[in-house]
Amino acid sequence: MATYDLVVIGTGPGGYVCAVRASQLGMKVAVVEKNATLGGTCLNVGCMPSKALLHASEMFEEAGHSFAKMGVSIPSPKLDLPAMMNFKQQGIDGNVKGVEFLMKKNKIDVLKGTGKILGSGKVEVSADGKSQVVDAKSIVIATGSDIARLKGIEIDEKRIVSSTGALSLEKVPGKLLIVGAGVIGLELGSVWHRLGAEVVVVEFLDRILPGMDGEIAKQFQRILEKQGFAFKLGAKVTAVDTAGKTLKATIEPAAGGAAETLEADVVLVCIGRVPYTDALGLKEAGVALDPRGRVQIDPHFATSLKGVYAIGDVVAGPMLAHKAEDEGVAVAEIIAGQAGHVNYDVIPGVVYTTPEVSCVGKTEEELKQAGTAYTVGKFPFTANGRSKVNQTTDGFVKILADAKTDRVLGVHIIGREAGEMIHEACVLMEFGGSAEDLARTCHAHPTRSEAIKEAALAVGKRAIHM
């Protein structure tokens, strides 16, 4: 029987990063993976392939609509969807091979099969009708999440698809109906809209991007509508008739009322994700779950079973790859006797559309609910020199600071490259910085990031260019 200091179940961003850090700390480590390739949802059917398609479709859109006004005359671009899918697959393959390399470099054993916890210190790995039991001083559950399903609507990944199927459609749908106005739905909607699909988004709530700052969400919705998105908010899809050549979706007001029918070639169900705990044997082993099916952990990521820990999408908190990575590092350090820690107040979030949306820290709604006195500084990209000359002026920067201490509590951005710009706010907040600290930091000119400095100046009502 093989014996390890640590066995990690799952090789998504949380799992493989945890394994690498544990190996760096001198542990003998194995990872368990049930799929043919390493990297989990993120690398194979999530973050990475979606970003490849977002980039490729943005280039297609730019070539067809933006080049001419910059003096670049080219024939109207033609879509070669199989070639675009191959571009996506090349990216997946490169990242997956990268993780395989990291396992070899760090002398981490890869055990192929489904992992099941038999109790403290024992993991059964099963594949192709065979199983083996390995001993482990510590076990980390990093099994991630699965798509959430709509009751009564069966996903076939051809006409009614999840995010997985939406990444591999064989042709551009004439009409795409998206159920859910969260990050994944809006990103994938952007891909297919740029390639020629008519997109309608149905959302149960009365707003898009639940959980994000309300003002940001409202402006972003207006930008998407200007691009051609249609939204039906405060509505729900109750059935999809698959009998005909086109799908017929029944849509009802969330508050009750008369139903309507919308036709679509493809329906994309994007209503969130749920923790993946199937076949892990958690109940039998004595690992407690919370009412939402997530693994319960203490502040040190420990479960109710001695020597077993959990991280990432399978525990509470935002289902984000980088949150899982930080937890993976923290739990490896804790197991090694160090002081691993994750600052959950500084976890950035990004919507990789065009323009991008990024955020970190508190929203204005959260500060109001908590009764926190705050000041606001905003600066639009219409007043930013780099954005004006590039004619990419959609969006703005919004900074929320404590009214008494000036400490930055939240930063929210809509704009080109917002996902890259958010990180100076993350670093500032990690060190407890103030809006004045940010305002007095020299920013290169001309850059879009100057809008962050101007928003920080606006907190003190002294923006220069507005």
N, C-alpha and C positions, 0 to 999 in steps of 0.2 A: 504494500500500500504506500503510495507516494505521500510525502509529508511536506507541508509548506508553512511558512510563517503567515502568509496571507493568500487567500483565494478570493478573487473578484469575479462575481457573476455578472456578465455583460461587458461589452467592449465599446460602448458608445463613448462620447467625450468624457463623461464622469468616470467610467470604469477604466479606460486605458490610461488616462492621466493619473488616476489613483495608483494603478499598477506601476507606472513609471516612477512616480515619486517614492513609492514604497521600496522599489528596487534601489533607487538612489540612496535610500536610508539604510541599505544593507540587508533588506529582507529577501528571503527566497519566495518568489511570487509566481502564481499561476492565474490565468484568466480563463473563464468558461464562456464560450460563445456558441449559440445554437444555430446561427446563420452561417452560410457558406463564406461570407466575408466579414472582416472586422470593421469596426467603426459605427455600428448601431444605426439608428434611424437617421441621425444627422448626416453622416457621410454618404449613406447609400440611397435613402429615399426622403431626405428632408432638407436641412440647411444648405448643404453643398450643391446638390443638383438643382435646387430651386434658384440658387444664386447664379449658376451657370446659365440657366434659361432666362433669368431676369436680365443678365448682362447681354446675352445674345439678342434677345427681343428688343432691348433698348437700342442696341446698335442698328437693328433693322428699322426701328422707328425713326431714329436720328437720320439715317441715310435717306429715308423716304420723305421726311418732313422738315428737317432742320438744315441739311447741308446747303441747299440752294440759297437760303438767305445769308449764308456766310460766304457765298461766292464759290462754292464747290458744286459744280454741275456734273451730275452723273445720271445714267439711265435709271428709271424706276427700279428699285431693288426687287428681286424675286425670291420668294421663300423656298428654301430647300429644307423641309422639316426633318427628313431622315438625317441630313448632314448636321443640323442643329442638335438633334438627339445624340448623334455621335460625339459632337463637341461636349455635350453634357456628360456622356459616358467616359470620355477621356479624363475629365475632371474627377469623376468618381473613382476611376481606376487608380489615378495618381495618388489620391488621398488615402485610399485603402492600402495601397502598397507602402505608403509612408508609415501607417500604423503598424503594418507587418514588420517593417524595418525597425521601428522603435521597440517592438517586442524582442526581436533578435538582439539588438544592440544592448538592451538592458537585461538580457538573459531571463526573460519571462516566458514560462511555458504556456502554450496555447492549447487548451483542452477543448476539442470540438464536441458539442452536444448540449443537451438541455440540463441545466443545473438544478438540483433539488437539495434543500437543506434537510439533513436527517436529524440534526440536533447540534449542540455546541461542538464545534470542531470537526464536523463531518459533512462533506458535500458529495452527492452522487451525481455523476455525469453520464448521461444516457444518449446514445446515438446508434441508429441502425439496429435496434433490437439488442444492443449490448450495453453494459454499464460497468462503471468502475467507481470505487469510493476512494476519495482522497482525504487525508487528514489536514487540518488547517488550524493554526493557533488562533487566527482571526479570519472572519468572512465578511466581505462587503457586498451588499446587494446593490447593483447598479443596472437594473434591468430596464430602466426608462419607462416609456409610455406607449400606448397604442391609440389609434384613432377612436374618437367617441362616435357612436352610431345613433341614428334617429330611429325610434321605434316604428316598425311597420314599413320602413324603406330599406330595401336590401341593396347593399353595395356590390356591384358585379365588376367594378374597375374597368368597365368598357363604356357604358352609357351613364350609369350612376356611379360616380367615382369618389374616392377619398383623395387626400393630397397625394398619395402614392400613385394612383391611376392618372391623376391630373398632370403628373410629371412625364407621362409616357403616352399621351394621346397620339393616335396614328394620323389624325388630320385635325385641322383647325375647325372647331365647331362653329356653325353659323350663329347659334344662340347658346350661350353658357349661363346657366342659372346657378348661382352660388348661395348656399345656405350657411349663413354666418359671416358677419362683417368684422372678424378678428384679423390678426396679422396674416395668417396663412392664406385665408380666403382672398384678401386684398392683394397679396403678392402674386398668387397664382392667377387671379383675375387680371392683373396687370400684364402678365406674360401673354395670355391668350387674347386679350383686348388689343395689344400692340400688333399681334399677328393676324388680326382681322375679325375676331369674334365680337358679337354683341353681348355685353355683359350686364346681367341684372343680379343685384345682391339683395337677399332677403335676410333681415336681422330681427330677432325676437325683441330686443331692446329698442329704445327710441333714439339710439345713437350708434355710431360705428366705434371701433377700437375700445371696447369696454375696459375700464381700468386706467386708461390714459387720461391726461389732462383734458377737460371738456372743451376748452377754447381751442386747443390744438386739434382735437377730433373734428370740431365743427369746420374749421378752416380747411382741414385736409379733405373732408367730405366735399366741400365746394370745389376744391382743386380736381378731385376725381370726377365729379359731375361735369366739370368743364372739359375733361379729357374724353368723356363719353360714357362713364359708368352711370347706371340707373340704380337707385336704392328704393327698397320698400322696407321701411323701418316700422317697428312695432307690429311685426307680422311673423307668421310661422308657416312652414310647409308641413301639411298634415298627411299628404299622400302623393305618390308619383305613379301615374298610369303608364306602363311600359308596353301596352298592347300595340300601339300604332307605330308608324315610321318615326314620328317625333314623340318625345316624352311630354306628358301633360301633368303638370304639378298643381296640386290644390293648395291655395294659399289663403289663410284666414287671419283676420286681425288678432293680435295677441290678447287683446282685451275682450274678444268675442265679437261676432257680427257676421255679415254675409261673406261667403267664400268667393274667390275668383280662380280662374284657371290660366296658367301661363304655359306656353309651349316652349320646349327647349330641346336642343340636340344632345346636350350633356348636362347633367346635374352634378355639381360638386358639393359634397357634404363636408363642411368645415366648421363643426360646432365645438371644437376643442379636442382635448386628449385626456385619456384616463391612465392611471398607473398600471404598469404591466406586472402582475403578480402571479399569473397562471403557472401551474406546474412546479412552483417553487417549494411546495409543501410547507408553507408558512404556518397555516393553522395547526397542522399536526406537530410541527416543531415547537410551537409556542411563541411565534412571532406575532405580536399584536398589530392589528390594523386600526385606523381611525374610521369614523362613519363614512368617509368618502373613498374608502378602499386603499388609502395610502399607508405605507409602513410608518408606524409611530416610532419616533426617536426622541432621545433626550438632547440637551444642548451640545453633547459631544458625539452625536450621530449614532449612539448606541441604541439598539432595539431592546425589547423585553427579554431576549434570549442572550445569555452571556456569551461574549465574544463575537456577536453578530452585529454589524453596522449597516446603515443604508444611506444612500445619497441620490441626488438628481431628481428626475421626474417622478420617481417612485415614492418620494417623501413630499411634505408640504413645501409650498413656495412656488415662485414662477418657474414654468417649465422651459428653461433656457439652457443651452449647452454650456455657456460660460459660467452659469451658476453651478452646474454639475461639476465642471472642471475645478472650480475653487473648492467645492466641497470634497472632491476627490483628493486634492492636495491636503486639505485640512485633516481629513480622517486618517490619511496615511501618517501624517505627522503626529496625530494624537495616539495612534496605535504604537508608534515608535517612542512614545513618552515625551513628545514635544508639545508645544502649545498651539496647535492648529486652530485657525479661526477664520470665519467668513463674516464680512460686514454686509449684512443684508440691506442696509440703508443706501449702499452704493453699488447697486446691480443695474447696469444700463440695459435698455431695451431699444431695439431698432426694427423699423419696418422698411424693408429694402425695395421700396417702390421708387418711382421718379415723380416728384422729389421724395427723398427719404424722410422718415420721421424718427427722431431719437429722443430718449428721455432718461433721466436718472434722478432718484430721490422722490420727494413728495410732489403730488399734484396740488393744484390750488384747492380742489374739493377736499382733499385729505387734511390740509392745513385748517380750512374752515371748520371741518367736523371736529378736529382736535382742539379748536379754540386757540390756535397759535397765531399771534400777531405777526404779520409778515408784510414785506414790501415787494413790489413787482417792478422789474425792468424789462422792457421789450424793445426789440430793434428789428425792422423789416429788411429783407434782402433787397427790396426796391431801392434802399438807400445805401447799399453796399457797392463800392466801386467795381470790384471783381465780378460780382453778379450782374451788374448793369452792362458791362462791356461784353459779357458772355451771353446776355439775354436769358439768364436763368434766375429770375427774380421772385419766383413763387416762394412764399413762406416767411418765417420770422424766427427769432430767438427769444425765449422767455426765461427769465431768471427769477426765482423766488428766494428771498433772503429773510432771515429772522429780523423783525423790526427793532429789537433791542440790541442784538449782538452783531448784526450784519452777516452772520454765518450763512453760507449758501445752503439751502435746504432742498432745492430742486431745480433742474434745468431741463427745458423742453425745446426741441428744435424741429421745424419743418424746413427742408431745403436740400439742395444738391450736396451730397457728401455729408449729410447730417450724422450718419453713422460713424464717420471718422472724427467729426468735430466734437462729439459728445465726451471724448475721453479726457480732454483737458479739464472739463468739469468734474469728471470722476476723480482725477488726481487731486484737484483742489479740495473736493469734499472729503476725500480720504484723509487729508491732513487738516480738516476742520477750517478750511480757508473761508475768507469773507468775500463779499462782492467787491469791496475796495481792493483786496489783494488781486483779484482778477482784472479789475479796471486799471490798476497800475502796472500790470504786466505788459511789456512791449510785445506787440503782435506784428508780424511781417505784413508789409503792404505791397501790392494789393492781394489780399486773401479773403476768402469767405469767413475765415475764423475771426476776422476783425469785428464781425457782427456780434460775436460773443463778448468781446471787450466792450463794445458799444452798449449792449444790453446790461452789462455790469455797471457801466457808467450811468445808465438810465435808472438803475436802482436808486442812485443818489441824485436823480434828476439833473444830470449833467452830461448827457450824451452830446457828442460833438457834431455828428453828421445828421441830426434829425431835429 
